[in-house]
Amino acid sequence: MSGETCSGEKALFFLVGAAIGAVTALLMAPRSGAETRKLIAARAREGADAVANRSKTVADLASTYLDRGKEALYHQREHLSAAFEAGKQAYMEEKDKV
């Protein structure tokens, strides 16, 4: 396995373990069941909101990079087309001289 895959798996296992530990701590806390369930639900909503916000940020960033890439590709294509036309024109001029 590569180092990145192993590190990624370790991070995933750590996060899963942390989540299980947090839920266990909440369940063992000296609160009533209703309070604990409300707290778990609130934390779950906060986590879902955080994931949604982060995914929107990543999507916006990816869109920005995609637009930049398209623009760079368009400019490179224009430069290549201009160079091709200039070469073709130079060839025709040299051919006419002969």
C-alpha positions as CSV (number, residue, x, y, z in Angstrom):
1,M,0.0,0.0,0.0
2,S,1.1,3.5,-0.6
3,G,1.8,5.9,2.2
4,E,-1.1,8.2,1.3
5,T,-3.6,5.3,1.3
6,C,-2.3,4.0,4.7
7,S,-2.5,7.6,6.2
8,G,-5.9,8.1,4.8
9,E,-7.2,4.9,6.3
10,K,-5.6,5.7,9.6
11,A,-7.3,9.1,9.6
12,L,-10.6,7.5,8.7
13,F,-10.3,5.0,11.5
14,F,-9.4,7.7,13.9
15,L,-12.4,9.8,13.0
16,V,-14.7,6.8,13.2
17,G,-13.3,5.9,16.6
18,A,-13.6,9.5,17.8
19,A,-17.3,9.6,16.7
20,I,-18.0,6.3,18.5
21,G,-16.3,7.6,21.6
22,A,-18.2,10.8,21.5
23,V,-21.6,9.0,21.1
24,T,-20.6,6.6,23.9
25,A,-19.6,9.5,26.2
26,L,-22.9,11.3,25.5
27,L,-24.9,8.1,26.2
28,M,-23.0,7.6,29.5
29,A,-23.4,11.2,30.5
30,P,-25.5,12.0,33.6
31,R,-28.4,13.4,31.5
32,S,-31.9,12.2,30.8
33,G,-32.4,10.1,27.7
34,A,-34.5,12.9,26.1
35,E,-31.7,15.5,26.7
36,T,-29.1,13.2,25.3
37,R,-31.1,12.4,22.2
38,K,-31.7,16.1,21.6
39,L,-28.0,16.7,22.0
40,I,-27.1,13.9,19.6
41,A,-29.6,15.2,17.1
42,A,-28.3,18.8,17.4
43,R,-24.7,17.6,16.9
44,A,-25.7,15.5,13.9
45,R,-27.5,18.5,12.3
46,E,-24.4,20.6,13.0
47,G,-22.2,18.0,11.4
48,A,-24.5,17.7,8.4
49,D,-24.5,21.5,8.0
50,A,-20.7,21.6,8.2
51,V,-20.4,18.9,5.5
52,A,-22.9,20.7,3.3
53,N,-21.1,24.0,3.7
54,R,-17.7,22.4,3.0
55,S,-19.0,20.6,-0.1
56,K,-20.5,23.8,-1.4
57,T,-17.1,25.5,-0.9
58,V,-15.3,22.7,-2.7
59,A,-17.8,22.7,-5.5
60,D,-17.4,26.5,-6.0
61,L,-13.6,26.2,-5.9
62,A,-13.7,23.3,-8.4
63,S,-16.0,25.4,-10.7
64,T,-13.5,28.3,-10.5
65,Y,-10.6,26.1,-11.4
66,L,-12.6,24.5,-14.2
67,D,-13.4,28.0,-15.6
68,R,-9.8,29.0,-15.4
69,G,-8.7,25.8,-17.2
70,K,-11.2,26.4,-20.0
71,E,-10.1,30.0,-20.4
72,A,-6.4,28.9,-20.5
73,L,-7.2,26.2,-23.0
74,Y,-9.1,28.7,-25.2
75,H,-6.2,31.1,-25.2
76,Q,-3.7,28.3,-26.0
77,R,-5.9,27.2,-28.9
78,E,-6.0,30.7,-30.2
79,H,-2.2,31.1,-30.0
80,L,-1.7,27.7,-31.7
81,S,-4.2,28.6,-34.4
82,A,-2.5,32.0,-35.0
83,A,0.9,30.3,-35.2
84,F,-0.4,27.7,-37.6
85,E,-1.9,30.4,-39.9
86,A,1.3,32.4,-39.8
87,G,3.3,29.3,-40.7
88,K,0.9,28.5,-43.5
89,Q,1.1,32.1,-44.8
90,A,4.9,32.0,-44.7
91,Y,4.9,28.7,-46.6
92,M,2.6,30.1,-49.3
93,E,4.8,33.2,-49.6
94,E,7.9,31.1,-50.0
95,K,6.2,28.8,-52.4
96,D,5.1,31.8,-54.6
97,K,8.7,33.0,-54.7
98,V,9.9,29.8,-56.3
